[in-house]
Structure formats: C-alpha cells, structure tokens
Amino acid sequence: MDYNKIKEAAKNYEADMTKFLRDIVKFPGESCDEKAHIDRIAEEMRNLGFNKVEIDPMGNVLGYMGTGKTLIGFDAHIDTVGIGNKSNWNFDPYEGYENELEIGGRGVSDQCGGIVSAVYGAKIMKDLDMLSDKYTVLVTGTVQEEDCDGLCWQYIINEDKVRPDFVVSTEPTDGGIYRGQRGRMEIRVDVKGVSCHGSAPERGDNAIYKMADILQDVRALNENDAADDKEIKGLVKMLDEKYNPEWKEANFLGRGTVTVSEVFFTSPSRCAVADSCSVSLDRRMTAGETWESCLDEIRALPNVKKYGDDVTVSMYEYSRPSYKGLTYPIECYFPTWVIPEDHEVTKALEDAYKNLYGDARIGAPETLEMRTARPLTDKWTFSTNGVSIMGRNGIPCIGFGPGAEAQAHAPNEKTWKQDLVTCAAVYAALPATYCK
C-alpha cells in the first residue's frame, strides 16, 4: 500500500470535501427533518461512482463501494441539534464560513464532517485501485441520532438486514482513535400524592415533598463514596473490583453518573397541594452496569422504598416518526460499549493511522497542544450510534472522526479542513489494512 499516494489523494480532495460539507449544512437538518441532508449526500455518492446508493424506509442513506466479501461500515449521523439562542452565534449557522483552515456552521463537527470524509475515503479507494474481492465499503448517513442514539442502526440491522463485519463511527474524536463510551438511559420516577386546599396542607399528601426526599437519595447516589458506613453507596463503587467484575474497563471509560434533568407536577391550582410529581433522570453507565441494575438501584433507595406503591420507576420509550413518516419505537436505553485494546479492529485502525501519520494525534495549529497531550487511543465523553452497533448487537465498533467533541451542540461550531483530509486518508487505508 502506497501511503504517500493515499495522503496526496486525500489532500487533493480538500476543496471538494469543503464544498460538500458546506452544501450539506446550509440546510437545517434537525432530527426528523433531515431530507435535504440525505438527498445531498445521496447525490454526491452517485456522482462519485458508488456501486449502489439506497435510501431506506426510515430515511437513512446507504452507499456501497466495491463488491468484495467482507462488509466494512463507516457511519455518520447527519442530523443536527438546533441552533439555540441565535444571539450567541457570531455568524449565520447555516450560511457558515470558511477560511484557510476552518469551516463553520451547525453540524460541521457534530457530525456532518464525518460523512464527507467517509464518502471521499471510499472514492480514494476506487481512484487508487484499492478495492478488491476481499471487501465492500458501506457508508451510512443515518438519521435521528440526536433524538435517539442508535435507533437508525437498530433499523438497519433488523429491518434492512445489513450487518457489517465492523463499523467505524465517524463522530468527532479530536484526532484520536476511540474504542468505547459510557452508556446512558432515560429514567422516569413518578410519585403519587393527594391534593387538598393549600390553606390546610395537613389534609393532603404532598407529592412534591415526597419527591424532594427521593431526590436527596438520588443526589447521594451520585456524590457519595462507597465506604462501608454509607447507607447509599455512590456510583463510584463500580470502579472497584469488589463491586464490579468489569472494573478495569470501567476505569478506562469513567464512572457512571446520575442527575435530575426535568421536573413535572400536577395540582388542581396554585392554592392546592400537589397530587403528583415526576422527574426525569439522566443516567450515564459505565462498564458492568445494565438497564436492569440502574432501575433496581433507584428502586432500592431508602425513600423510594419508604413511599412504597406511591412510587413508580420506569424507563422512557422513544416513538417519534422519521422524516419519511416511519415510527420505530424503542426503549430509551443506550448501552455502554468498549472494544478491547488488542482487538483486531483496534489494531487495524491504529496501524492504518500510524503508517500514515505517526504515533501521535495531529491537527490544525490551534488544536495541536490539546490533542498531543492525550493518548492516541482513548474514548468518548458523549454517546454515539455505537450503543446499537456494538452495545445492543455485538458488532465491533471503533471511532475516528473529524472535528472536536467540544464543538458539539455549541454555538459558533467549527471544524478543520485538515481533519477532513486526515480522516479520508485513514478511512481509505483501513479496509486493506484489516483484510491483508
């Protein structure tokens, strides 16, 4: 494999990739409204000579390059979050901007840059006659990830009947190779009370007061240590082999957390005792934790047990129609996943990267100090479609993508042209490295 030719080809496509990315993000593309993004991506795939381009009934675009035996996936979710308070932006988030080094706009880092590099990585394989009977490349532009991570891949695997040998997530990795992430789930706690006139609150049963007690226990679960004298042992306990057989990977991914994200109540009026109170909990899970264990630990909190049948602990369900009108319900559970550091996929991606760019992360000058201070192989802070690909379905998944985690969901979002080039080159080299 001629790595210099791969790097040269990727660099030569910098202007084309920049234009392609700016074409995508000039359209709003929030979850369930991604049609313009999908259509532009499908157009580019066809123009670049992909063997097959399909848009499935959910609205995901699947582009195939090559016809070999092993199916290797490159995934990019192409929906974005909204822009928030527009006064926080220094430029139009959809018009964006570019200069010699950067591209600005909503979605350039999170994560439309990933689809751009993946599409052109496949094009480079074709240009340099790197395709063989050993592998086919599948590039997916997937929908609704910002709403419900992994839902798109549940559909691709179970309904489209597509199951790659492994998948590269092209979410932003700050120039690194990421082999896992904490999981998450969305928990709801409902508490019942009895209303009465506010002038005599003792006649009722205030659901908000009950919830206040429960929330102190939730806070303790997040903040306590795991000492023997603690009635509520903190989630940090999962970093200890005494409590968790998967403690080594838990230490790599980081401890789980829980926090209250929403509060709801019902009351006949502002002059009455509240007769119900509910909260949403954002639960981040490390290795060794499951949805069952997370629900059970909330149910076991002292004040949840104290209020007995007046408390219900459950998991949310997501059931919002895609832009094509398809509804595909799923529980709001997004499992932890981590691929071993010595896995053949991990090693193949590390080999491809190192043969092209050496042993350290690279990037634009403003990113370099931060990036080179971190190990080349690391993990994400946030969640990705890997929760379905590997977390639910056991397909090996690894991450390498253009842009920066810190740019995700932030105003004045930007990415770097060098990242688009670097990732396209690594993507082009990976399948042959894996299959040799």
C-alpha positions in Angstrom: 0.0 0.0 0.0 1.4 3.4 -1.0 0.6 5.6 2.0 2.0 8.7 0.4 -0.3 8.3 -2.6 -3.3 8.0 -0.2 -2.3 11.2 1.7 -1.8 13.0 -1.6 -5.2 11.9 -2.9 -6.9 13.0 0.3 -5.2 16.4 0.2 -6.2 16.9 -3.4 -9.9 16.4 -2.4 -9.8 19.1 0.4 -11.6 21.7 -1.7 -14.2 19.1 -2.9 -14.8 18.0 0.7 -15.1 21.5 1.9 -17.7 22.4 -0.7 -19.6 19.1 0.0 -19.7 19.8 3.8 -20.9 23.4 3.3 -23.6 22.2 0.9 -24.9 19.9 3.5 -25.0 22.2 6.4 -26.5 25.2 4.6 -29.8 23.3 5.1 -31.3 22.9 8.6 -31.2 19.2 9.4 -32.5 18.6 12.9 -33.7 15.1 13.9 -36.8 14.1 11.9 -36.2 16.8 9.3 -33.0 15.5 7.6 -34.3 15.1 4.0 -32.2 17.9 2.5 -29.1 16.5 4.1 -29.9 12.9 2.9 -30.7 14.0 -0.7 -27.4 16.0 -1.0 -25.3 13.0 0.4 -27.0 10.6 -2.0 -26.3 12.9 -4.9 -22.6 13.1 -4.0 -22.4 9.3 -3.7 -23.9 8.8 -7.1 -21.7 11.5 -8.7 -18.6 9.8 -7.3 -19.4 6.4 -8.7 -20.6 4.4 -5.7 -21.8 0.9 -6.9 -25.2 1.2 -5.1 -26.9 4.0 -3.3 -30.2 3.4 -1.4 -32.4 5.5 0.9 -34.2 3.1 3.3 -37.8 3.4 4.6 -36.6 5.2 7.7 -34.6 7.7 5.6 -31.0 6.5 6.2 -28.8 6.7 3.1 -26.6 3.6 2.4 -23.8 3.8 -0.2 -21.8 0.8 -1.2 -18.4 1.0 -2.8 -16.9 -2.3 -4.1 -18.3 -5.8 -4.3 -16.0 -7.8 -2.1 -16.8 -10.4 0.6 -16.2 -8.5 3.9 -18.6 -5.7 4.6 -16.9 -2.7 6.4 -19.1 0.1 7.6 -18.4 3.8 8.1 -21.3 5.5 9.9 -22.1 9.2 10.3 -25.3 10.5 11.7 -26.3 13.5 9.6 -28.9 15.1 11.8 -28.0 18.1 14.0 -29.4 19.8 17.1 -30.9 23.2 16.7 -29.1 26.5 17.0 -30.3 27.6 20.4 -30.1 31.3 21.1 -29.0 32.8 17.8 -27.5 35.8 19.5 -24.8 33.5 20.8 -23.6 33.0 17.2 -21.0 35.3 15.6 -22.1 34.1 12.1 -25.1 32.6 10.4 -25.1 29.0 11.5 -26.4 27.7 8.1 -24.6 30.1 5.8 -21.4 29.3 7.8 -18.0 30.4 6.8 -14.6 29.1 5.7 -11.1 30.3 5.8 -7.7 28.7 5.1 -8.0 26.3 8.0 -11.6 26.2 9.2 -15.2 25.6 8.2 -18.0 27.0 10.4 -21.7 26.0 10.6 -24.2 24.0 12.6 -23.2 20.3 12.2 -19.7 20.7 10.8 -18.2 18.8 13.7 -21.3 17.0 15.0 -21.2 15.4 12.7 -21.6 16.0 9.0 -17.9 16.2 8.5 -17.8 12.5 9.2 -20.0 11.6 6.2 -17.9 13.9 4.0 -14.6 12.1 4.9 -16.2 8.7 4.7 -17.6 9.3 1.2 -14.3 10.6 -0.1 -12.4 7.9 1.7 -14.3 5.4 -0.4 -13.7 7.5 -3.5 -9.9 7.3 -2.8 -10.1 3.5 -2.6 -11.7 3.5 -6.0 -9.3 6.1 -7.5 -6.2 4.1 -6.3 -7.5 0.7 -7.3 -7.5 -0.4 -3.6 -10.9 -2.2 -3.9 -10.6 -5.9 -4.1 -12.7 -9.1 -3.8 -11.9 -9.0 -0.1 -14.2 -6.2 1.0 -17.1 -3.9 0.3 -17.3 -0.5 1.9 -20.7 0.7 3.3 -21.0 4.4 4.1 -24.2 5.3 6.0 -25.7 8.7 6.6 -28.0 8.0 9.5 -31.0 9.9 10.9 -32.5 10.7 14.3 -29.3 10.1 16.3 -29.6 13.4 18.2 -33.1 12.3 19.3 -32.4 8.7 19.9 -28.8 7.3 19.6 -28.6 4.0 17.7 -32.3 3.9 16.6 -31.1 4.2 13.0 -28.8 1.2 13.3 -31.5 -0.9 15.0 -33.5 -0.4 11.9 -30.5 -1.0 9.5 -29.6 -4.3 11.3 -33.1 -5.7 12.0 -35.2 -4.3 9.1 -32.7 -3.6 6.2 -30.9 -6.9 7.2 -27.5 -5.2 6.9 -24.8 -6.4 9.3 -21.2 -5.3 8.7 -18.2 -7.2 10.0 -17.3 -4.0 11.9 -18.2 -0.3 11.8 -16.2 2.9 12.2 -18.1 5.6 13.9 -17.1 8.9 12.3 -18.2 11.0 15.3 -15.6 13.7 16.2 -12.6 12.4 18.1 -10.1 15.3 18.2 -7.7 13.4 16.1 -7.8 10.3 18.2 -9.0 6.7 17.9 -11.8 6.0 20.3 -12.6 2.4 21.4 -15.7 3.0 23.6 -18.0 5.2 25.5 -20.2 5.2 28.6 -23.8 4.2 28.0 -26.9 6.1 29.1 -30.5 5.7 29.8 -33.5 7.9 30.5 -35.3 7.0 33.7 -38.6 8.4 35.0 -39.7 8.5 38.6 -43.4 9.1 39.3 -44.8 9.9 42.8 -48.4 10.0 43.8 -50.0 12.3 46.4 -53.4 13.5 47.4 -54.5 17.1 46.8 -56.3 19.4 49.3 -56.8 23.1 49.8 -53.5 24.9 50.3 -54.8 26.6 53.5 -54.8 23.2 55.3 -51.9 21.2 53.8 -52.1 18.6 56.5 -55.3 17.3 54.9 -53.4 16.2 51.8 -50.3 14.2 50.9 -47.8 16.5 49.0 -46.2 14.6 46.2 -43.5 17.3 45.8 -42.4 16.8 49.4 -42.1 13.0 48.8 -40.1 13.6 45.6 -37.8 16.1 47.5 -36.8 13.2 49.8 -36.2 10.9 46.9 -34.1 13.4 45.1 -31.8 13.7 48.1 -31.2 10.0 47.8 -30.5 10.4 44.0 -28.0 13.1 44.8 -26.3 10.9 47.4 -26.1 8.0 44.8 -24.1 10.3 42.5 -22.0 12.1 45.1 -21.3 9.5 47.9 -18.2 7.4 48.1 -18.5 3.6 48.6 -17.4 3.4 52.2 -18.9 0.7 54.4 -20.7 3.3 56.6 -22.7 4.7 53.7 -26.3 3.5 53.5 -26.3 4.7 49.9 -23.1 3.7 48.3 -22.1 6.1 45.4 -21.8 5.1 41.8 -18.1 5.4 42.1 -18.2 1.9 43.6 -18.3 0.4 40.1 -14.6 1.4 39.7 -13.7 -1.1 42.4 -13.3 -4.8 41.6 -15.0 -5.5 44.9 -18.3 -4.4 43.3 -17.7 -4.8 39.6 -16.1 -7.7 37.6 -15.6 -5.2 34.7 -13.8 -2.6 36.9 -10.8 -2.3 34.5 -12.9 -1.2 31.6 -15.0 1.0 34.0 -11.8 2.8 35.0 -11.0 3.3 31.3 -14.5 4.7 30.4 -15.0 6.6 33.7 -17.6 6.2 36.4 -21.3 6.4 35.9 -23.4 9.4 36.9 -27.0 10.3 37.6 -28.6 13.7 37.6 -32.1 15.2 37.5 -32.9 16.7 34.1 -36.6 17.5 34.3 -39.3 18.0 36.9 -43.1 17.8 36.4 -46.1 18.1 38.7 -49.9 18.2 38.8 -52.1 20.2 41.2 -55.6 21.5 41.0 -54.4 25.0 41.4 -51.7 27.2 42.9 -53.8 27.2 46.0 -53.6 23.4 46.4 -51.3 20.6 47.5 -49.6 18.8 44.5 -51.1 15.4 43.8 -48.3 14.1 41.6 -44.7 14.8 40.9 -42.4 13.2 38.4 -38.8 13.6 37.4 -36.5 12.5 34.5 -33.1 11.2 35.4 -30.1 11.2 33.0 -28.2 8.1 33.9 -24.7 7.6 32.4 -23.5 4.0 32.7 -20.0 2.6 32.8 -18.9 -1.0 32.1 -20.7 -3.5 34.2 -23.9 -1.6 34.5 -27.2 -2.5 32.8 -30.6 -1.0 32.5 -31.9 -3.6 35.0 -29.2 -2.7 37.5 -29.8 1.0 37.1 -33.6 0.7 37.6 -33.1 -1.6 40.6 -30.7 0.8 42.3 -33.3 3.6 42.1 -36.0 1.3 43.4 -33.7 0.4 46.3 -33.2 4.0 47.5 -34.4 4.4 51.1 -37.0 7.0 50.4 -38.3 5.2 47.3 -38.8 2.1 49.5 -40.3 4.3 52.2 -43.1 5.6 49.9 -43.8 2.1 48.5 -46.5 1.8 46.0 -46.8 5.5 45.6 -43.6 5.5 43.6 -43.1 4.1 40.1 -39.6 3.8 38.5 -39.6 3.2 34.7 -37.7 3.8 31.5 -38.8 6.1 28.8 -39.7 5.0 25.2 -38.9 6.9 22.0 -41.5 6.7 19.3 -41.2 9.9 17.1 -41.8 9.5 13.3 -38.8 9.9 11.0 -38.9 12.5 8.2 -40.3 9.7 6.0 -43.2 9.1 8.4 -41.9 5.8 9.8 -42.2 5.2 13.6 -39.9 2.6 15.1 -40.4 2.5 18.9 -37.5 1.7 21.2 -36.7 1.9 24.9 -34.5 4.8 25.9 -31.6 2.6 26.8 -28.2 3.2 25.1 -25.8 0.5 26.3 -22.2 1.0 27.3 -19.7 -0.5 24.8 -16.0 -0.9 24.6 -13.9 -2.8 22.1 -10.7 -4.4 23.6 -7.5 -2.6 23.1 -6.0 -5.7 21.5 -9.0 -6.4 19.2 -8.1 -6.9 15.5 -10.2 -3.9 14.5 -8.5 -1.7 17.1 -5.1 -2.8 15.8 -6.0 -2.4 12.2 -7.2 1.2 12.7 -4.1 2.0 14.8 -1.8 0.5 12.1 -3.6 2.5 9.3 -3.2 5.7 11.2 0.4 5.2 12.3 1.5 4.3 8.8 0.0 7.5 7.5 0.6 10.0 10.3 2.8 8.5 13.1 2.2 7.8 16.7 0.5 11.0 17.9 -2.6 12.9 17.2 -2.3 15.6 14.5 -4.5 18.7 13.7 -4.6 22.4 13.0 -2.2 24.5 15.0 -4.8 25.7 17.5 -5.8 22.1 18.3 -2.3 20.6 18.5 -1.3 21.2 22.1 -4.5 19.8 23.5 -4.5 16.8 21.1 -0.9 15.7 21.6 -1.4 15.8 25.4 -3.9 13.0 25.1 -3.2 9.4 24.2 -3.8 8.4 20.6 -6.3 5.7 21.6 -8.9 6.9 24.1 -12.7 7.1 24.5 -15.7 9.5 24.0 -17.3 11.5 26.7 -20.7 11.5 24.9 -22.8 8.8 23.3 -22.9 7.6 19.7 -24.6 5.1 17.4 -22.2 2.6 18.8 -24.8 2.0 21.6 -26.7 0.0 19.0 -24.0 -1.3 16.7 -21.9 -2.8 19.4 -23.9 -2.2 22.6 -27.1 -3.9 21.5 -25.9 -6.0 18.6 -22.4 -7.0 19.3 -20.9 -5.7 16.0 -17.3 -4.5 16.7 -17.3 -0.7 16.6 -14.4 1.8 16.8 -14.3 5.6 16.5 -12.2 8.0 14.4 -13.7 11.2 13.0 -13.1 14.8 12.0 -13.8 17.7 14.4 -13.9 18.1 18.1 -16.2 16.9 20.9 -16.2 20.3 22.5 -17.8 21.8 19.3 -20.8 19.5 19.6 -24.1 21.4 20.3 -22.1 24.6 20.9 -22.7 28.0 19.2 -20.1 29.0 16.6 -19.5 25.4 15.8 -16.5 24.7 13.5 -14.2 22.0 12.2 -10.9 21.9 10.5 -10.1 21.1 6.9 -7.0 19.1 8.0 -9.3 16.8 9.9 -11.4 16.1 6.8 -8.2 15.2 4.9 -6.7 13.1 7.7 -9.9 11.1 8.2 -10.4 10.5 4.5 -6.9 9.1 4.2 -7.2 6.8 7.2 -10.6 5.5 6.0 -9.1 4.7 2.6 -6.3 2.7 4.2 -8.3 0.9 6.8 -10.1 -1.9 4.8 -7.0 -3.1 3.0 -5.1 -3.0 6.4 -7.8 -5.0 8.1 -8.1 -7.6 5.2 -4.5 -8.2 4.5 
